[in-house]
Amino acid sequence: MARAKTTFRLKILGKTIRTYLVPPTHSGLCDGPEDGDPGHGRYEENSLKVYVAAGQPLEQEQDTHLHELFHVIDDLLDIGLAEEQVVKLTTA
């Protein structure tokens, strides 16, 4: 497995969130061992880590970071946003 590069750390609601820019094949992008189609980004709730696939065009990479950070906020505040709502917030 390729090594993840920390891109930044930030605090949201007192919790430290670490984001990593990783190769598109990195296991952090997968929902589980059977996930054959990893996405461009993923938020790992248990470890408060965000993984973003490297190699995306800059604007898409920025959108992916923002999208995953909306998932973080949703999780920490227990809002219950649907994926469609997170997408709308990201592209607003």
C-alpha positions as CSV (number, residue, x, y, z in Angstrom):
1,M,0.0,0.0,0.0
2,A,1.3,3.5,-0.9
3,R,2.0,5.9,1.9
4,A,-0.5,8.6,2.6
5,K,0.7,12.2,2.7
6,T,-0.9,14.5,5.3
7,T,-2.1,17.6,3.4
8,F,-3.4,19.5,6.4
9,R,-4.9,19.3,9.9
10,L,-7.8,21.4,11.1
11,K,-10.1,21.6,14.1
12,I,-13.8,21.3,13.7
13,L,-15.9,21.6,16.8
14,G,-12.8,20.9,18.9
15,K,-11.8,17.7,17.1
16,T,-8.6,17.5,15.1
17,I,-9.3,16.3,11.5
18,R,-6.4,15.0,9.4
19,T,-6.7,15.0,5.7
20,Y,-4.5,12.9,3.4
21,L,-3.8,13.1,-0.3
22,V,-3.5,9.4,-1.4
23,P,-3.0,7.4,-4.6
24,P,-6.4,6.5,-6.2
25,T,-5.8,2.8,-5.2
26,H,-5.2,3.6,-1.5
27,S,-7.3,1.5,0.9
28,G,-8.5,4.6,2.8
29,L,-10.7,5.4,-0.2
30,C,-12.5,2.1,0.0
31,D,-15.6,1.5,2.2
32,G,-14.4,-2.0,2.9
33,P,-12.4,-4.9,1.5
34,E,-15.1,-5.8,-1.0
35,D,-15.4,-2.2,-2.3
36,G,-14.3,-2.6,-5.9
37,D,-15.1,1.0,-6.8
38,P,-13.4,3.5,-4.4
39,G,-14.5,7.1,-4.7
40,H,-12.5,10.3,-5.0
41,G,-12.7,10.8,-1.2
42,R,-13.8,9.3,2.0
43,Y,-14.3,10.3,5.6
44,E,-13.3,7.8,8.2
45,E,-15.5,8.5,11.3
46,N,-13.6,6.4,13.8
47,S,-10.2,8.0,13.2
48,L,-11.4,11.4,12.1
49,K,-9.4,11.1,8.9
50,V,-10.3,12.3,5.4
51,Y,-8.7,10.7,2.4
52,V,-8.7,12.4,-1.0
53,A,-7.5,10.8,-4.2
54,A,-4.4,12.4,-5.8
55,G,-4.2,13.1,-9.5
56,Q,-7.6,14.8,-9.8
57,P,-7.8,18.2,-11.5
58,L,-7.2,20.9,-8.9
59,E,-10.8,22.1,-8.8
60,Q,-12.2,18.6,-8.4
61,E,-9.6,17.9,-5.6
62,Q,-10.8,21.0,-3.8
63,D,-14.4,20.0,-4.2
64,T,-13.6,16.6,-2.9
65,H,-11.9,18.0,0.2
66,L,-14.9,20.3,0.8
67,H,-17.4,17.5,0.2
68,E,-15.7,15.2,2.8
69,L,-15.4,18.1,5.3
70,F,-19.2,18.5,5.0
71,H,-19.4,14.8,5.9
72,V,-17.2,15.6,9.0
73,I,-19.5,18.4,10.1
74,D,-22.6,16.3,9.5
75,D,-21.1,13.5,11.6
76,L,-19.9,15.7,14.5
77,L,-23.2,17.5,14.7
78,D,-25.3,14.4,14.0
79,I,-27.3,16.3,11.4
80,G,-28.2,13.3,9.2
81,L,-27.6,14.7,5.8
82,A,-28.2,12.5,2.8
83,E,-25.5,12.2,0.2
84,E,-27.5,14.3,-2.2
85,Q,-27.6,17.1,0.3
86,V,-23.8,17.0,0.8
87,V,-23.4,17.1,-3.0
88,K,-25.6,20.2,-3.2
89,L,-23.7,21.9,-0.4
90,T,-20.4,21.2,-2.1
91,T,-21.5,22.6,-5.5
92,A,-23.5,25.5,-4.2
